[in-house]
């Protein structure tokens, strides 16, 4: 209502603008939390780039950032389902170190020396990865059984696991560093040789764009079949174009990071290539750990949104009693989430140890904090029933961006922990506020 002067109050005048923004977002059917995360990430990148004098937003730093985020993001996708089901897993850091150390012992000691089969065999990396995934599934499943069937709180079970698996590492070889690792296995850690190069990266980018377009078309067709409201066509086009542009930018940045000059020279000499006057420029392309992270993200998103198991997990997190009355086997589903978490920790352990080309006793220390923080910052609620896989991956990138930016500024480790801890508390506080406001 206008006052005596005929001027609308500020709150009334701004109401149409807020409605227009909400109308646009509802038309695009975009998760506002995810959009806010992208905005926060952009602010972090710009801030650190300005403070560091332009060192942050470089192809080299962004490529390293993507590789450094991979293992945390892989585990965060599983942590989403754990937290959504109203549980927690504090053992992922110690389990990461235990599995990484086990895989290192397998390929550097047990296969070549104990079994006498030699080092760097063609089958070594296959046996190593398979063993890591199986042991991870067994350990995670065992912890899940204790939570689901023995009725022990997940906090206590996984806190015990945090201590047990870390202690076993020292029983292996009295805390010695195990190195080097199998040559093929090392490719999982990235680096110039652990990347797919210029052409391979653009092929992957083209496939990703095709996947985006197909997903939009498939979702639209499915909604039409079941009579659900359809997103307006202009919104479909906007989402598809923005998604494809993001993919193109990602591939372009990956290809803009060249091999180090010494490695390029060695490559030219070993392949009989004459170096040009300015040196041989070999684009690194997308690193294999990043491809693994993207593949895990797609599979986990499909599992969480399109398969019965994922829907059961969200139903349990929303209301466990109603889920059980609805015929869901709550105990088996919870045990399954912990077994799946163990498998994902095995994947992350392979990536992390391959990247270091060694297994060390402090592998995975405090990784559980980064994983939980990534899931929570990505929008997963401790109250259960709410969380997304893409949000967790984005949360992992946000976490690593903070650490990477502070490293560029030579910020000491304790200060980094203070900042990360503050961000975690802030994220949980925002989630609690939004839940109270919604209710």
C-alpha positions in Angstrom: 0.0 0.0 0.0 1.3 3.5 -0.9 1.9 6.0 1.9 0.5 9.6 1.9 3.0 10.7 -0.7 1.9 8.0 -3.1 5.3 6.1 -2.8 5.3 2.3 -2.3 7.2 1.0 0.7 10.6 -0.5 -0.2 9.5 -4.0 0.8 6.4 -3.8 -1.5 8.4 -2.3 -4.4 11.0 -5.1 -4.3 8.4 -7.9 -4.1 7.8 -8.1 -7.8 11.6 -8.3 -8.5 11.9 -11.3 -6.0 8.9 -13.0 -7.6 10.5 -12.5 -11.1 13.7 -14.1 -9.9 11.9 -17.0 -8.3 9.8 -17.4 -11.5 13.0 -17.6 -13.6 14.6 -20.2 -11.3 11.5 -22.3 -11.2 11.3 -22.2 -15.0 14.9 -23.5 -15.2 14.2 -26.1 -12.4 17.6 -25.4 -10.9 18.6 -26.3 -7.4 19.0 -22.9 -5.7 21.5 -24.4 -3.2 23.7 -25.7 -6.1 23.5 -22.4 -7.8 24.5 -20.7 -4.6 27.5 -23.1 -4.3 28.6 -22.2 -7.8 28.4 -18.5 -6.9 30.4 -19.0 -3.7 33.0 -21.0 -5.7 33.3 -18.2 -8.2 33.8 -15.7 -5.4 36.5 -17.8 -3.8 38.3 -18.2 -7.1 38.2 -14.5 -7.9 39.3 -13.5 -4.4 42.3 -15.8 -4.4 43.2 -14.8 -7.9 43.3 -11.1 -7.0 45.1 -11.6 -3.7 47.7 -14.0 -5.3 48.4 -11.6 -8.2 46.8 -13.8 -10.8 48.4 -17.1 -9.8 45.2 -18.9 -8.9 43.2 -18.8 -12.1 45.9 -20.4 -14.3 45.7 -23.6 -16.3 48.3 -25.2 -14.1 46.7 -24.4 -10.8 43.2 -25.3 -12.0 44.4 -28.6 -13.4 46.2 -29.4 -10.2 43.1 -28.4 -8.2 40.9 -30.8 -10.1 43.3 -33.7 -9.4 43.6 -32.8 -5.8 39.9 -32.7 -5.4 39.3 -36.1 -7.0 39.8 -38.4 -4.0 37.8 -36.3 -1.6 35.0 -35.9 -4.2 34.9 -39.7 -4.8 34.4 -40.4 -1.1 32.0 -37.5 -0.6 29.6 -39.1 -3.1 29.3 -42.1 -0.7 29.2 -39.9 2.4 26.1 -38.2 1.0 24.1 -41.5 1.2 25.6 -42.2 4.7 24.5 -38.9 6.1 21.2 -38.9 4.2 20.4 -42.2 6.0 21.0 -40.4 9.3 24.4 -42.0 9.9 28.0 -40.9 9.8 31.3 -42.5 8.9 34.4 -41.2 10.7 36.6 -44.0 9.6 37.0 -43.1 5.9 40.4 -41.3 6.5 41.9 -44.2 8.3 40.4 -46.7 5.9 41.8 -44.7 3.0 45.3 -45.1 4.6 44.8 -48.8 5.4 43.6 -49.7 1.9 46.3 -47.5 0.3 49.0 -49.2 2.4 47.5 -52.6 1.6 47.6 -52.0 -2.1 51.1 -50.7 -1.9 52.3 -53.7 0.0 50.6 -56.0 -2.5 52.3 -54.6 -5.5 55.7 -53.6 -4.0 56.3 -56.4 -1.5 53.9 -59.4 -1.5 53.5 -60.1 -5.3 57.2 -59.5 -6.3 59.0 -60.7 -3.2 56.7 -62.9 -1.1 55.2 -64.7 -4.1 58.4 -64.3 -6.2 56.4 -63.2 -9.3 58.5 -60.0 -10.0 57.8 -56.3 -9.9 55.8 -54.3 -12.5 54.0 -57.3 -14.0 51.1 -56.6 -16.5 48.5 -58.1 -14.1 49.8 -56.4 -10.9 47.7 -53.3 -11.1 44.5 -55.3 -11.8 45.0 -57.6 -8.8 45.9 -54.5 -6.6 42.8 -52.6 -7.5 40.5 -55.6 -7.2 41.9 -56.4 -3.8 41.5 -52.8 -2.6 37.8 -52.7 -3.7 37.0 -56.1 -2.2 38.7 -55.3 1.1 37.0 -51.9 1.2 33.6 -53.5 0.6 34.2 -56.1 3.3 35.4 -53.5 5.9 32.6 -51.1 5.1 30.0 -53.9 5.1 31.2 -55.2 8.4 30.9 -51.7 9.9 27.4 -51.5 8.4 26.4 -54.8 9.9 27.4 -53.5 13.3 25.3 -50.4 12.8 22.3 -51.9 11.2 22.0 -55.3 12.9 23.9 -54.9 16.2 22.3 -51.5 16.9 25.6 -49.8 17.7 25.5 -46.1 16.8 27.4 -45.3 13.6 29.4 -42.7 15.4 30.9 -45.2 17.8 31.4 -48.0 15.2 33.3 -45.7 12.8 35.2 -43.9 15.6 36.5 -47.3 16.6 37.3 -48.0 12.9 39.2 -44.7 12.8 41.5 -46.0 15.5 41.7 -49.7 14.4 42.5 -49.2 10.7 45.1 -46.5 11.5 46.8 -48.8 14.0 46.9 -51.7 11.5 49.0 -49.5 9.2 51.9 -49.5 11.7 51.6 -53.3 12.1 52.4 -53.8 8.4 56.0 -52.5 8.3 56.5 -50.4 11.4 55.5 -47.3 9.6 57.9 -47.5 6.7 57.2 -45.8 3.4 56.4 -48.3 0.7 57.6 -47.2 -2.7 57.9 -47.3 -5.7 54.6 -48.6 -7.1 53.6 -50.4 -10.3 54.1 -48.3 -13.4 50.6 -48.8 -14.8 49.0 -48.3 -11.3 50.8 -44.9 -11.1 48.8 -43.6 -14.1 45.7 -43.5 -11.8 47.3 -40.6 -10.0 47.4 -38.3 -12.9 50.4 -36.2 -14.1 51.6 -35.8 -17.6 51.5 -39.5 -18.5 48.4 -40.1 -16.4 46.3 -37.9 -18.6 44.5 -38.5 -21.9 46.0 -35.6 -23.9 44.6 -33.1 -26.3 42.5 -35.3 -28.7 41.2 -37.6 -25.9 40.1 -34.6 -23.8 38.0 -33.1 -26.7 36.5 -36.5 -27.4 35.5 -36.8 -23.7 34.2 -33.2 -23.9 32.1 -34.0 -26.9 30.7 -37.1 -25.2 29.8 -35.1 -22.2 27.9 -32.5 -24.3 26.1 -35.3 -26.0 25.2 -36.8 -22.6 23.9 -33.4 -21.4 21.6 -33.0 -24.5 20.5 -36.6 -24.2 19.7 -36.3 -20.5 17.6 -33.2 -21.1 15.7 -34.9 -24.0 15.2 -38.1 -22.0 13.9 -36.3 -19.0 11.5 -34.3 -21.1 10.2 -37.4 -22.8 9.7 -39.2 -19.5 7.8 -36.3 -18.0 5.6 -36.1 -21.1 4.9 -39.8 -20.9 3.7 -39.6 -17.3 1.9 -36.3 -17.6 4.3 -34.3 -15.5 4.7 -30.5 -16.1 7.3 -29.8 -18.7 10.0 -27.2 -18.4 9.6 -24.4 -21.0 11.6 -24.9 -24.1 13.7 -21.8 -23.7 14.8 -23.0 -20.2 15.8 -26.4 -21.7 18.0 -24.6 -24.3 19.6 -22.3 -21.6 20.4 -25.3 -19.4 21.9 -27.3 -22.3 23.9 -24.4 -23.7 25.3 -23.4 -20.3 26.2 -27.0 -19.5 28.0 -27.5 -22.8 29.8 -24.2 -22.5 31.0 -25.3 -19.0 32.3 -28.5 -20.5 34.1 -26.7 -23.3 35.7 -24.3 -20.8 36.8 -27.3 -18.6 38.4 -29.1 -21.6 40.1 -25.9 -22.8 41.7 -25.3 -19.4 42.9 -28.9 -19.2 44.5 -28.7 -22.6 46.0 -25.3 -21.9 48.3 -26.9 -19.3 51.4 -28.3 -21.1 53.9 -30.9 -20.0 56.9 -29.6 -18.2 59.7 -28.8 -20.7 62.1 -31.5 -19.4 59.5 -34.2 -19.8 58.6 -32.9 -23.3 62.2 -33.0 -24.3 62.6 -36.5 -23.0 59.5 -37.5 -24.9 60.8 -35.9 -28.1 64.1 -37.7 -27.8 62.6 -41.1 -27.1 60.2 -40.8 -30.1 62.7 -39.2 -32.5 60.8 -35.9 -32.7 62.7 -32.8 -33.6 61.9 -30.0 -31.1 60.8 -26.7 -32.5 62.8 -23.5 -31.5 60.3 -22.7 -28.7 60.3 -26.2 -27.4 57.8 -29.1 -27.8 54.3 -28.1 -26.4 52.3 -31.2 -25.3 48.9 -30.5 -23.8 48.3 -32.5 -20.7 44.5 -32.8 -21.1 42.1 -34.2 -18.6 43.8 -36.3 -15.8 42.7 -39.9 -15.2 41.8 -39.2 -11.6 39.4 -36.5 -12.8 37.8 -39.0 -15.3 37.4 -41.5 -12.4 35.8 -38.8 -10.3 33.4 -37.9 -13.1 32.5 -41.5 -13.7 31.9 -42.2 -10.0 29.8 -39.0 -9.9 27.6 -40.2 -12.8 27.2 -43.7 -11.4 26.4 -42.5 -7.9 23.9 -39.9 -9.3 22.2 -42.7 -11.3 22.2 -44.9 -8.2 20.8 -42.2 -5.9 18.1 -40.9 -8.3 17.1 -43.7 -10.6 17.5 -47.0 -8.7 15.5 -48.5 -5.9 18.4 -48.6 -3.5 18.9 -44.8 -3.7 15.2 -44.1 -3.3 15.2 -46.3 -0.2 18.1 -44.5 1.3 16.3 -41.1 1.0 13.1 -42.6 2.3 14.9 -43.9 5.3 16.5 -40.6 5.9 13.2 -38.8 5.6 11.4 -41.1 8.1 12.9 -44.4 9.1 9.7 -45.7 10.8 7.5 -44.9 7.8 10.1 -46.5 5.5 10.0 -49.7 7.5 6.3 -49.7 7.5 6.3 -49.2 3.8 8.2 -52.5 3.3 11.8 -51.2 3.0 14.4 -53.4 4.5 16.0 -50.6 6.5 18.8 -52.7 8.0 20.0 -54.2 4.8 19.9 -50.8 3.0 21.9 -49.1 5.8 24.5 -52.0 5.7 24.6 -51.5 1.9 25.4 -47.8 2.2 28.5 -48.6 4.4 29.6 -51.3 2.0 29.3 -48.9 -0.9 31.3 -46.3 1.1 34.1 -48.9 1.6 34.3 -49.5 -2.2 34.5 -45.8 -2.9 37.2 -45.4 -0.2 39.1 -48.2 -2.1 38.8 -46.2 -5.3 40.0 -43.0 -3.6 42.9 -44.9 -2.0 44.1 -46.1 -5.4 44.0 -42.6 -6.8 45.7 -41.1 -3.7 48.5 -43.6 -3.4 49.1 -43.7 -7.2 49.4 -39.9 -7.1 52.1 -40.1 -4.4 53.7 -43.1 -5.9 54.1 -44.4 -2.4 52.2 -45.4 0.7 52.9 -43.4 3.9 51.6 -43.8 7.4 49.9 -40.4 7.4 47.9 -41.2 4.2 44.3 -40.1 4.8 44.9 -38.2 8.0 42.0 -35.8 8.6 40.5 -36.9 5.2 37.3 -37.8 7.0 36.9 -34.1 8.0 37.3 -33.0 4.4 34.9 -35.6 3.1 32.2 -34.8 5.7 32.7 -31.1 5.1 32.4 -31.5 1.3 29.1 -33.4 1.7 27.7 -30.9 4.2 28.9 -27.8 2.3 27.3 -29.4 -0.8 23.9 -29.3 0.8 23.6 -32.6 2.6 21.6 -32.2 5.8 22.6 -34.0 9.1 18.8 -34.2 9.7 18.7 -36.8 6.9 16.8 -37.2 3.7 18.4 -34.2 1.9 21.6 -34.3 -0.2 22.8 -34.5 -3.8 25.8 -36.1 -5.4 26.7 -33.1 -7.6 26.5 -30.9 -4.6 29.0 -33.1 -2.7 31.5 -33.0 -5.7 31.1 -29.2 -5.8 31.7 -29.1 -2.1 34.9 -31.0 -2.5 36.1 -28.5 -5.1 35.2 -25.7 -2.7 37.2 -27.3 0.1 40.2 -27.9 -2.0 39.9 -24.4 -3.5 40.2 -22.9 0.0 43.2 -25.0 0.8 44.9 -24.4 -2.6 44.3 -20.7 -2.4 45.7 -20.5 1.2 48.8 -22.5 0.1 49.4 -20.0 -2.7 49.3 -17.3 0.0 51.7 -19.3 2.2 49.1 -19.6 5.0 50.2 -22.0 7.7 48.4 -25.3 8.2 46.8 -24.4 11.6 45.2 -21.3 10.0 44.0 -23.5 7.1 42.2 -25.8 9.6 40.7 -22.8 11.3 39.2 -21.5 8.1 38.0 -24.9 6.9 36.4 -25.6 10.4 34.7 -22.2 10.3 33.3 -22.8 6.8 31.9 -26.2 8.0 30.2 -24.6 11.0 28.8 -21.9 8.8 27.5 -24.4 6.3 25.7 -26.4 9.0 24.3 -23.2 10.5 22.9 -22.1 7.1 21.3 -25.5 6.6 19.7 -25.3 10.0 18.4 -21.8 9.4 16.9 -22.8 6.0 15.2 -25.8 7.6 13.7 -23.7 10.3 12.6 -21.1 7.8 11.0 -23.8 5.6 9.1 -25.3 8.5 
